[in-house]
Amino acid sequence: MTKTLYNKYDKKLISSLPVASFEGRIITILTAGETAKAVRYLLTQPILGVDTETRPSFKRGFQYKVSLLQVSTYDTCFLFRLNYTGFTPALKTLLEDVTVPKIGLSWHDDISSLRRLGDFTPGWFIDLQHLVRDIGIEDLSLQKLYANMFGQKISKRQQLSNWEADVLNDKQKLYAATDAWACIMLYEELMRLERTGDYLLEINL
């Protein structure tokens, strides 16, 4: 069945959609040793979804350093708590890897944030925003893209929570994992639509 997409998705429709959330394992990484083990596992995978979180600042001109890097496979998401681990050699290896595609959204901003922690040459990263522009979609937020592609809602309630808390709560973990995993889902659907041409783009002015 041909999928209908919209160049601009009506935000008012999102609240009524069923919620999409990651259903796999979520593993929190707190040490350099754990980072190395997780990176070895991740680099055996065929594709990764990536995202970052930063503690919100409500003070003009001040910004916290990135607190969390979440990296997901189809069924496992690792939450690297960077305020605990720091910028480790294993993390540099992951970010510079050119063998496994890493799918993100507005990833240029994330790379800039991560470079405040340590210098690296970005490896194989694919930005979803570039791909959706190519098929005429103008809304570039994760929530609108996911609603447009799948008719499901990704909750953003935890976005402005404290990502430097001593212990992340379950809602924060699920939020972070869902954002990274959703990037894989969006990428694979975009590749399917590009391959089959099985979509119709409706223009909302």
N, CA, C and O of each residue as an XYZ file, in Angstrom:
820
protein
N       0.837     -1.194      0.000
C       0.000      0.000      0.000
C       0.878      1.252      0.000
O       1.835      1.348      0.768
N       0.549      2.198     -0.855
C       1.329      3.422     -0.955
C       1.225      4.233      0.336
O       0.132      4.437      0.863
N       2.359      4.690      0.834
C       2.384      5.464      2.075
C       2.233      6.949      1.750
O       2.911      7.465      0.862
N       1.351      7.627      2.462
C       1.191      9.068      2.296
C       2.050      9.794      3.318
O       1.933      9.565      4.522
N       2.910     10.667      2.825
C       3.752     11.512      3.670
C       3.372     12.965      3.437
O       2.728     13.305      2.445
N       3.783     13.814      4.368
C       3.445     15.228      4.281
C       4.716     16.066      4.353
O       5.627     15.766      5.124
N       4.766     17.114      3.548
C       5.942     17.992      3.628
C       5.997     18.678      4.984
O       7.075     18.921      5.526
N       4.804     18.990      5.532
C       4.702     19.569      6.871
C       3.635     18.797      7.639
O       2.494     18.688      7.189
N       4.008     18.263      8.797
C       3.071     17.456      9.580
C       2.400     18.335     10.635
O       3.064     19.091     11.345
N       1.084     18.225     10.724
C       0.313     19.043     11.663
C       0.602     18.606     13.102
O       0.218     17.509     13.509
N       1.270     19.456     13.861
C       1.663     19.119     15.228
C       0.462     18.802     16.114
O       0.583     18.035     17.069
N      -0.700     19.388     15.803
C      -1.894     19.145     16.619
C      -2.361     17.690     16.552
O      -3.089     17.231     17.432
N      -1.946     16.971     15.518
C      -2.361     15.574     15.381
C      -1.532     14.636     16.251
O      -1.955     13.514     16.529
N      -0.364     15.083     16.680
C       0.573     14.173     17.353
C       0.035     13.664     18.685
O       0.226     12.496     19.026
N      -0.632     14.528     19.435
C      -1.077     14.142     20.780
C      -2.023     12.942     20.767
O      -2.093     12.206     21.752
N      -2.743     12.734     19.678
C      -3.716     11.640     19.613
C      -3.116     10.322     19.101
O      -3.810      9.307     19.047
N      -1.848     10.334     18.731
C      -1.232      9.143     18.154
C      -0.817      8.145     19.238
O      -0.544      8.548     20.369
N      -0.766      6.861     18.914
C      -0.232      5.878     19.867
C       1.261      6.121     20.094
O       1.967      6.590     19.201
N       1.727      5.796     21.296
C       3.111      6.089     21.674
C       4.045      4.983     21.185
O       3.753      3.796     21.330
N       5.171      5.395     20.603
C       6.221      4.459     20.215
C       7.339      4.530     21.244
O       7.734      5.622     21.652
N       7.851      3.383     21.666
C       8.970      3.393     22.601
C       9.838      2.158     22.397
O       9.367      1.117     21.939
N      11.083      2.293     22.739
C      12.056      1.215     22.623
C      11.684      0.071     23.572
O      11.336      0.317     24.727
N      11.754     -1.157     23.100
C      11.336     -2.307     23.903
C      12.479     -3.258     24.228
O      12.252     -4.332     24.786
N      13.720     -2.868     23.881
C      14.844     -3.762     24.105
C      15.556     -3.520     25.421
O      15.004     -2.897     26.328
N      16.785     -4.014     25.523
C      17.611     -3.843     26.725
C      18.213     -2.440     26.744
O      18.603     -1.899     25.710
N      18.278     -1.868     27.936
C      18.932     -0.569     28.117
C      20.041     -0.767     29.146
O      19.781     -1.180     30.276
N      21.272     -0.470     28.752
C      22.441     -0.704     29.597
C      23.145      0.627     29.852
O      23.571      1.303     28.916
N      23.261      0.995     31.120
C      23.912      2.253     31.488
C      25.406      2.024     31.690
O      25.809      1.084     32.375
N      26.223      2.885     31.093
C      27.682      2.772     31.122
C      28.250      3.895     31.991
O      28.002      5.075     31.744
N      29.018      3.504     33.014
C      29.499      4.475     34.004
C      31.016      4.560     34.110
O      31.530      5.504     34.710
N      31.749      3.600     33.545
C      33.203      3.570     33.705
C      33.900      3.409     32.355
O      33.276      3.048     31.357
N      35.208      3.684     32.346
C      35.998      3.512     31.127
C      36.031      2.052     30.696
O      35.982      1.755     29.502
N      36.114      1.132     31.671
C      36.125     -0.287     31.347
C      34.831     -0.740     30.701
O      34.850     -1.487     29.723
N      33.713     -0.295     31.238
C      32.415     -0.623     30.650
C      32.292     -0.022     29.249
O      31.712     -0.634     28.352
N      32.842      1.182     29.071
C      32.809      1.834     27.755
C      33.523      0.981     26.724
O      33.010      0.779     25.623
N      34.697      0.480     27.067
C      35.475     -0.330     26.129
C      34.721     -1.600     25.729
O      34.701     -1.964     24.554
N      34.098     -2.276     26.703
C      33.342     -3.494     26.406
C      32.151     -3.183     25.500
O      31.890     -3.911     24.542
N      31.434     -2.106     25.802
C      30.267     -1.741     25.008
C      30.659     -1.393     23.578
O      29.978     -1.791     22.632
N      31.747     -0.656     23.415
C      32.187     -0.259     22.072
C      32.578     -1.488     21.252
O      32.255     -1.570     20.068
N      33.268     -2.436     21.869
C      33.626     -3.657     21.136
C      32.376     -4.359     20.614
O      32.353     -4.848     19.485
N      31.334     -4.403     21.450
C      30.080     -5.033     21.020
C      29.422     -4.223     19.903
O      29.002     -4.783     18.890
N      29.334     -2.922     20.087
C      28.631     -2.078     19.117
C      29.266     -2.137     17.727
O      28.567     -2.069     16.717
N      30.576     -2.261     17.684
C      31.253     -2.266     16.385
C      31.139     -3.606     15.667
O      31.684     -3.771     14.576
N      30.435     -4.568     16.270
C      30.110     -5.818     15.565
C      28.720     -5.761     14.932
O      28.314     -6.702     14.251
N      27.994     -4.675     15.148
C      26.611     -4.567     14.691
C      26.525     -3.985     13.282
O      27.451     -3.302     12.844
N      25.419     -4.245     12.556
C      25.306     -3.757     11.183
C      24.926     -2.283     11.061
O      25.214     -1.648     10.046
N      24.281     -1.740     12.089
C      23.812     -0.356     12.039
C      23.588      0.131     13.474
O      23.250     -0.655     14.360
N      23.781      1.437     13.692
C      23.601      2.013     15.020
C      22.798      3.308     14.917
O      22.947      4.081     13.970
N      21.948      3.522     15.912
C      21.260      4.806     16.051
C      21.944      5.597     17.161
O      22.311      5.024     18.186
N      22.118      6.890     16.975
C      22.876      7.689     17.941
C      22.138      8.983     18.278
O      21.397      9.536     17.465
N      22.368      9.441     19.503
C      21.807     10.721     19.945
C      22.573     11.150     21.196
O      23.311     10.355     21.779
N      22.400     12.390     21.602
C      23.017     12.871     22.839
C      21.989     13.644     23.659
O      20.976     14.110     23.138
N      22.276     13.767     24.949
C      21.463     14.601     25.838
C      22.392     15.488     26.649
O      23.497     15.090     27.018
N      21.920     16.696     26.917
C      22.684     17.669     27.696
C      21.773     18.266     28.754
O      20.614     18.585     28.486
N      22.308     18.413     29.955
C      21.524     19.039     31.027
C      21.080     20.429     30.573
O      21.911     21.226     30.138
N      19.790     20.729     30.668
C      19.318     22.037     30.213
C      19.826     23.157     31.110
O      19.919     23.005     32.328
N      20.147     24.264     30.494
C      20.567     25.445     31.243
C      19.490     26.512     31.093
O      19.032     26.804     29.988
N      19.105     27.076     32.202
C      18.081     28.119     32.173
C      18.712     29.493     32.442
O      18.040     30.448     32.832
N      20.043     29.551     32.214
C      20.796     30.784     32.427
C      21.340     31.253     31.086
O      22.063     30.514     30.417
N      21.005     32.454     30.695
C      21.413     32.981     29.397
C      22.943     32.935     29.240
O      23.687     33.369     30.120
N      23.383     32.400     28.101
C      24.804     32.401     27.803
C      25.590     31.250     28.404
O      26.783     31.111     28.133
N      24.935     30.409     29.226
C      25.643     29.286     29.844
C      25.104     27.973     29.301
O      23.894     27.790     29.175
N      26.011     27.065     28.983
C      25.608     25.758     28.478
C      26.435     24.680     29.158
O      27.656     24.799     29.263
N      25.773     23.633     29.619
C      26.476     22.494     30.195
C      27.123     21.680     29.079
O      26.722     21.769     27.918
N      28.122     20.889     29.443
C      28.709     19.960     28.494
C      27.757     18.781     28.297
O      26.923     18.492     29.155
N      27.895     18.113     27.164
C      27.014     16.976     26.866
C      27.150     15.924     27.968
O      28.260     15.581     28.375
N      26.021     15.421     28.442
C      25.981     14.514     29.586
C      25.877     13.045     29.195
O      26.366     12.166     29.905
N      25.236     12.789     28.058
C      24.874     11.413     27.710
C      25.027     11.198     26.211
O      24.622     12.034     25.403
N      25.617     10.067     25.857
C      25.619      9.590     24.477
C      24.879      8.275     24.469
O      25.288      7.325     25.138
N      23.791      8.207     23.719
C      23.054      6.954     23.625
C      23.276      6.343     22.243
O      23.131      7.018     21.224
N      23.630      5.057     22.223
C      23.926      4.345     20.985
C      23.121      3.054     20.996
O      23.269      2.228     21.896
N      22.269      2.885     19.992
C      21.329      1.762     19.986
C      21.544      0.846     18.798
O      21.883      1.291     17.702
N      21.342     -0.444     19.036
C      21.183     -1.426     17.967
C      19.675     -1.636     17.813
O      18.879     -0.860     18.343
N      19.285     -2.686     17.087
C      17.858     -2.981     16.977
C      17.232     -3.318     18.327
O      16.062     -3.016     18.562
N      18.008     -3.945     19.215
C      17.402     -4.457     20.448
C      18.162     -4.133     21.730
O      17.752     -4.569     22.806
N      19.255     -3.383     21.647
C      20.033     -3.031     22.832
C      20.510     -1.588     22.705
O      21.040     -1.191     21.667
N      20.320     -0.813     23.760
C      20.787      0.578     23.753
C      21.742      0.791     24.927
O      21.425      0.462     26.071
N      22.903      1.341     24.627
C      23.869      1.690     25.656
C      23.787      3.183     25.935
O      23.809      3.998     25.013
N      23.695      3.534     27.204
C      23.661      4.929     27.633
C      25.014      5.255     28.257
O      25.284      4.861     29.392
N      25.855      5.963     27.532
C      27.174      6.341     28.020
C      27.049      7.642     28.814
O      26.819      8.710     28.246
N      27.204      7.536     30.132
C      27.074      8.713     30.991
C      28.420      9.457     30.996
O      29.294      9.188     31.820
N      28.554     10.375     30.075
C      29.834     11.013     29.806
C      30.329     11.855     30.979
O      31.534     12.060     31.130
N      29.411     12.340     31.805
C      29.833     13.093     32.985
C      30.502     12.190     34.019
O      31.148     12.681     34.945
N      30.352     10.872     33.869
C      31.066      9.898     34.711
C      32.290      9.322     33.995
O      33.370      9.240     34.580
N      32.123      8.925     32.741
C      33.191      8.211     32.034
C      34.268      9.137     31.497
O      35.431      8.744     31.402
N      33.898     10.355     31.146
C      34.805     11.215     30.419
C      34.956     10.738     28.977
O      34.273      9.813     28.539
N      35.861     11.387     28.252
C      36.081     11.070     26.840
C      37.210     10.033     26.763
O      38.389     10.385     26.792
N      36.838      8.772     26.667
C      37.812      7.681     26.752
C      38.352      7.313     25.365
O      37.744      7.672     24.356
N      39.480      6.605     25.301
C      39.983      6.126     24.007
C      38.971      5.264     23.257
O      38.872      5.343     22.033
N      38.221      4.441     23.989
C      37.215      3.593     23.329
C      36.107      4.435     22.705
O      35.615      4.126     21.620
N      35.725      5.490     23.394
C      34.693      6.373     22.850
C      35.196      7.047     21.572
O      34.454      7.179     20.598
N      36.442      7.466     21.583
C      37.049      8.058     20.380
C      37.035      7.054     19.230
O      36.746      7.411     18.088
N      37.352      5.789     19.542
C      37.327      4.740     18.523
C      35.934      4.596     17.912
O      35.791      4.470     16.696
N      34.917      4.614     18.762
C      33.541      4.502     18.278
C      33.177      5.662     17.361
O      32.606      5.461     16.289
N      33.508      6.868     17.785
C      33.108      8.056     17.028
C      33.887      8.201     15.717
O      33.414      8.842     14.778
N      35.077      7.607     15.659
C      35.887      7.706     14.445
C      35.715      6.500     13.520
O      36.267      6.482     12.420
N      34.959      5.501     13.952
C      34.782      4.281     13.170
C      34.142      4.572     11.812
O      33.217      5.377     11.703
N      34.659      3.896     10.776
C      34.131      4.085      9.423
C      33.538      2.788      8.865
O      33.268      2.704      7.667
N      33.333      1.785      9.707
C      32.829      0.495      9.224
C      31.350      0.274      9.492
O      30.707     -0.501      8.785
N      30.792      0.945     10.507
C      29.384      0.763     10.881
C      28.654      2.096     10.726
O      29.066      3.085     11.332
N      27.587      2.150      9.936
C      26.842      3.406      9.796
C      26.156      3.796     11.098
O      25.540      2.966     11.765
N      26.272      5.074     11.446
C      25.667      5.598     12.672
C      24.658      6.662     12.258
O      25.011      7.681     11.666
N      23.395      6.401     12.584
C      22.297      7.241     12.095
C      21.877      8.209     13.194
O      21.588      7.793     14.315
N      21.844      9.494     12.873
C      21.428     10.498     13.842
C      20.562     11.555     13.201
O      20.255     11.494     12.011
N      20.173     12.521     14.003
C      19.328     13.621     13.536
C      19.981     14.923     13.962
O      20.256     15.126     15.145
N      20.231     15.808     13.005
C      20.966     17.042     13.288
C      22.293     16.703     13.976
O      22.673     17.310     14.977
N      22.976     15.717     13.404
C      24.154     15.159     14.059
C      25.318     16.136     14.106
O      26.207     15.993     14.945
N      25.329     17.109     13.236
C      26.391     18.121     13.272
C      26.444     18.811     14.630
O      27.524     19.081     15.155
N      25.266     19.096     15.198
C      25.217     19.741     16.519
C      25.759     18.810     17.596
O      26.467     19.251     18.502
N      25.429     17.521     17.502
C      25.923     16.558     18.480
C      27.443     16.424     18.405
O      28.115     16.335     19.432
N      27.974     16.410     17.195
C      29.424     16.316     17.031
C      30.111     17.524     17.658
O      31.143     17.385     18.315
N      29.545     18.695     17.457
C      30.125     19.905     18.060
C      30.132     19.802     19.582
O      31.107     20.186     20.228
N      29.036     19.278     20.160
C      28.957     19.122     21.615
C      29.985     18.108     22.118
O      30.646     18.343     23.129
N      30.121     16.985     21.416
C      31.056     15.946     21.826
C      32.499     16.421     21.716
O      33.356     15.997     22.492
N      32.767     17.294     20.760
C      34.137     17.794     20.596
C      34.548     18.733     21.728
O      35.731     19.039     21.877
N      33.607     19.182     22.505
C      33.965     19.949     23.697
C      34.593     19.046     24.762
O      35.286     19.520     25.662
N      34.341     17.742     24.646
C      34.908     16.774     25.591
C      36.251     16.227     25.126
O      37.121     15.936     25.947
N      36.426     16.087     23.817
C      37.658     15.528     23.282
C      37.674     15.610     21.767
O      36.627     15.551     21.122
N      38.861     15.746     21.204
C      38.971     15.907     19.759
C      38.857     14.558     19.060
O      39.392     13.559     19.541
N      38.164     14.527     17.930
C      38.065     13.316     17.118
C      37.669     13.685     15.706
O      37.115     14.756     15.458
N      37.961     12.785     14.786
C      37.556     12.955     13.391
C      36.327     12.096     13.151
O      36.428     10.870     13.197
N      35.169     12.694     12.895
C      33.939     11.907     12.772
C      34.037     10.833     11.695
O      34.513     11.082     10.588
N      33.572      9.625     12.048
C      33.570      8.506     11.118
C      32.323      8.483     10.255
O      31.930      9.505      9.693
N      31.700      7.313     10.149
C      30.557      7.121      9.244
C      29.262      7.494      9.963
O      28.657      6.680     10.661
N      28.858      8.747      9.770
C      27.603      9.244     10.332
C      26.666      9.641      9.201
O      27.094     10.227      8.207
N      25.397      9.322      9.355
C      24.372      9.675      8.374
C      23.317     10.518      9.086
O      22.753     10.096     10.095
N      23.058     11.697      8.560
C      22.100     12.611      9.182
C      20.743     12.474      8.487
O      20.623     12.723      7.287
N      19.733     12.079      9.247
C      18.394     11.886      8.685
C      17.824     13.157      8.068
O      17.046     13.095      7.116
N      18.205     14.297      8.605
C      17.651     15.542      8.081
C      18.010     15.735      6.608
O      17.210     16.265      5.837
N      19.203     15.309      6.222
C      19.596     15.428      4.815
C      18.748     14.510      3.937
O      18.367     14.881      2.827
N      18.457     13.310      4.442
C      17.710     12.332      3.657
C      16.254     12.740      3.457
O      15.715     12.597      2.359
N      15.615     13.246      4.509
C      14.194     13.577      4.367
C      13.997     14.812      3.499
O      12.972     14.941      2.829
N      14.959     15.712      3.504
C      14.864     16.875      2.600
C      14.833     16.422      1.147
O      14.161     17.023      0.310
N      15.564     15.360      0.863
C      15.651     14.874     -0.519
C      14.312     14.383     -1.055
O      14.104     14.364     -2.268
N      13.386     13.978     -0.152
C      12.081     13.524     -0.642
C      10.990     14.573     -0.385
O       9.804     14.296     -0.562
N      11.398     15.771      0.031
C      10.456     16.880      0.126
C       9.861     17.135      1.491
O       8.964     17.968      1.614
N      10.331     16.440      2.538
C       9.812     16.670      3.885
C      10.535     17.857      4.512
O      11.765     17.907      4.526
N       9.776     18.801      5.025
C      10.350     20.026      5.564
C      10.448     20.033      7.086
O      11.299     20.726      7.644
N       9.586     19.268      7.769
C       9.663     19.178      9.237
C      10.813     18.255      9.612
O      10.869     17.112      9.158
N      11.733     18.751     10.442
C      12.968     18.015     10.680
C      13.133     17.521     12.112
O      14.174     16.949     12.437
N      12.139     17.722     12.980
C      12.268     17.226     14.349
C      11.975     15.731     14.379
O      11.217     15.222     13.552
N      12.579     15.030     15.336
C      12.375     13.586     15.444
C      10.903     13.253     15.654
O      10.379     12.325     15.039
N      10.243     14.004     16.517
C       8.843     13.703     16.829
C       7.964     13.820     15.589
O       7.137     12.944     15.337
N       8.130     14.894     14.810
C       7.308     15.068     13.618
C       7.664     14.064     12.529
O       6.786     13.568     11.823
N       8.958     13.765     12.393
C       9.362     12.788     11.380
C       8.787     11.408     11.677
O       8.308     10.715     10.779
N       8.840     11.016     12.959
C       8.336      9.689     13.314
C       6.818      9.612     13.135
O       6.288      8.605     12.665
N       6.135     10.679     13.514
C       4.681     10.724     13.309
C       4.342     10.646     11.819
O       3.408      9.951     11.421
N       5.104     11.361     11.014
C       4.886     11.389      9.573
C       5.120     10.010      8.952
O       4.341      9.567      8.109
N       6.175      9.345      9.362
C       6.558      8.066      8.767
C       5.732      6.886      9.273
O       5.386      5.985      8.508
N       5.419      6.900     10.576
C       4.837      5.710     11.192
C       3.484      5.934     11.866
O       2.866      4.971     12.319
N       3.009      7.181     11.945
C       1.742      7.429     12.619
C       1.789      7.142     14.102
O       0.782      6.760     14.699
N       2.981      7.328     14.711
C       3.149      7.098     16.143
C       3.855      8.299     16.774
O       4.541      9.074     16.108
N       3.657      8.417     18.084
C       4.197      9.572     18.815
C       5.402      9.161     19.652
O       5.377      8.140     20.339
N       6.449      9.965     19.585
C       7.584      9.808     20.485
C       7.468     10.892     21.550
O       7.483     12.083     21.237
N       7.352     10.482     22.793
C       7.188     11.439     23.892
C       8.456     12.244     24.084
O       9.559     11.702     24.007
N       8.304     13.553     24.337
C       9.461     14.425     24.594
C       9.434     14.952     26.030
O      10.082     15.954     26.332
N       8.691     14.288     26.914
C       8.494     14.824     28.263
C       9.782     14.905     29.077
O       9.906     15.757     29.958
N      10.732     14.033     28.791
C      11.965     14.007     29.592
C      13.076     14.889     29.011
O      14.172     14.958     29.567
N      12.791     15.551     27.905
C      13.842     16.291     27.196
C      14.557     17.304     28.086
O      15.778     17.440     28.002
N      13.830     18.007     28.922
C      14.413     19.052     29.756
C      14.657     18.591     31.187
O      14.737     19.412     32.101
N      14.774     17.292     31.382
C      15.083     16.780     32.717
C      16.587     16.895     32.979
O      17.347     17.258     32.081
N      17.010     16.592     34.189
C      18.422     16.734     34.566
C      19.217     15.508     34.131
O      19.135     14.454     34.763
N      19.980     15.645     33.061
C      20.761     14.529     32.530
C      22.071     14.312     33.286
O      22.834     13.403     32.960
N      22.330     15.144     34.293
C      23.494     14.940     35.153
C      23.087     14.462     36.547
O      23.892     14.501     37.477
N      21.858     14.017     36.691
C      21.402     13.480     37.975
C      22.293     12.310     38.385
O      22.849     11.621     37.530
N      22.427     12.086     39.693
C      23.269     10.986     40.180
C      22.867      9.662     39.546
O      23.717      8.873     39.134
N      21.562      9.430     39.473
C      21.027      8.208     38.855
C      19.909      8.611     37.900
O      18.983      9.321     38.292
N      19.988      8.165     36.656
C      18.902      8.439     35.718
C      17.710      7.551     36.062
O      17.874      6.365     36.346
N      16.502      8.134     36.034
C      15.320      7.331     36.319
C      14.891      6.552     35.069
O      15.409      6.776     33.975
N      13.942      5.641     35.253
C      13.537      4.760     34.157
C      12.935      5.537     32.991
O      13.114      5.160     31.833
N      12.230      6.608     33.291
C      11.625      7.396     32.207
C      12.691      8.090     31.374
O      12.577      8.173     30.152
N      13.733      8.592     32.040
C      14.833      9.209     31.301
C      15.535      8.182     30.416
O      15.835      8.454     29.254
N      15.795      7.001     30.977
C      16.479      5.959     30.212
C      15.676      5.554     28.979
O      16.229      5.408     27.889
N      14.369      5.375     29.159
C      13.530      4.969     28.038
C      13.457      6.062     26.978
O      13.496      5.779     25.781
N      13.353      7.303     27.421
C      13.333      8.437     26.491
C      14.607      8.452     25.650
O      14.549      8.553     24.424
N      15.764      8.350     26.320
C      17.049      8.418     25.628
C      17.212      7.256     24.652
O      17.652      7.449     23.519
N      16.861      6.064     25.087
C      16.991      4.888     24.230
C      16.060      4.974     23.028
O      16.439      4.614     21.914
N      14.851      5.447     23.255
C      13.872      5.546     22.165
C      14.359      6.490     21.079
O      14.212      6.195     19.893
N      14.935      7.616     21.465
C      15.412      8.584     20.476
C      16.495      7.979     19.581
O      16.487      8.195     18.369
N      17.428      7.224     20.170
C      18.498      6.625     19.370
C      17.964      5.508     18.480
O      18.283      5.444     17.292
N      17.153      4.633     19.057
C      16.565      3.519     18.293
C      15.694      4.017     17.149
O      15.711      3.446     16.059
N      14.935      5.078     17.393
C      14.030      5.612     16.365
C      14.787      6.048     15.118
O      14.243      6.009     14.015
N      16.035      6.461     15.286
C      16.835      6.875     14.130
C      17.068      5.701     13.178
O      17.062      5.877     11.959
N      17.273      4.500     13.734
C      17.420      3.316     12.882
C      16.117      3.042     12.138
O      16.123      2.790     10.934
N      15.003      3.095     12.862
C      13.704      2.812     12.247
C      13.416      3.777     11.097
O      12.964      3.364     10.029
N      13.680      5.055     11.322
C      13.437      6.060     10.287
C      14.345      5.845      9.077
O      13.898      5.932      7.934
N      15.599      5.570      9.332
C      16.544      5.369      8.230
C      16.123      4.183      7.362
O      16.116      4.280      6.135
N      15.778      3.077      7.992
C      15.439      1.897      7.208
C      14.140      2.098      6.413
O      14.005      1.596      5.297
N      13.201      2.828      6.992
C      11.968      3.112      6.244
C      12.247      4.066      5.083
O      11.694      3.897      3.996
N      13.091      5.057      5.304
C      13.462      5.972      4.217
C      14.159      5.227      3.084
O      13.896      5.493      1.911
N      15.044      4.299      3.427
C      15.727      3.513      2.402
C      14.736      2.641      1.634
O      14.859      2.469      0.421
N      13.752      2.091      2.350
C      12.726      1.271      1.677
C      11.918      2.108      0.697
O      11.667      1.691     -0.434
N      11.517      3.292      1.142
C      10.712      4.159      0.275
C      11.514      4.659     -0.925
O      10.985      4.796     -2.028
N      12.782      4.924     -0.693
C      13.638      5.363     -1.798
C      13.806      4.246     -2.821
O      13.828      4.490     -4.027
N      13.922      3.032     -2.326
C      14.128      1.874     -3.198
C      12.866      1.534     -3.996
O      12.941      1.193     -5.177
N      11.704      1.633     -3.338
C      10.454      1.190     -3.974
C       9.668      2.331     -4.617
O       8.854      2.103     -5.511
N       9.918      3.575     -4.151
C       9.105      4.696     -4.621
C       7.660      4.598     -4.167
O       6.778      5.229     -4.750
N       7.416      3.809     -3.128
C       6.057      3.488     -2.695
C       5.510      4.526     -1.711
O       5.101      4.183     -0.602
N       5.505      5.805     -2.128
C       4.984      6.856     -1.256
C       4.438      7.996     -2.106
O       4.807      8.180     -3.266
N       3.550      8.748     -1.481
C       2.957      9.934     -2.100
C       3.182     11.097     -1.166
O       2.845     11.005      0.014
N       3.738     12.189     -1.651
C       3.989     13.356     -0.813
C       2.867     14.365     -0.989
O       2.655     14.882     -2.086
N       2.145     14.645      0.099
C       1.105     15.677      0.064
C       1.695     16.991      0.567
O       2.452     17.015      1.537
N       1.345     18.056     -0.091
C       1.884     19.370      0.247
C       0.884     20.141      1.095
O      -0.228     20.432      0.653
N       1.291     20.469      2.322
C       0.504     21.341      3.185
C       1.169     22.724      3.195
O       2.347     22.855      3.528
N       0.406     23.738      2.831
C       0.969     25.087      2.771
C       0.969     25.745      4.131
O       1.410     26.886      4.265
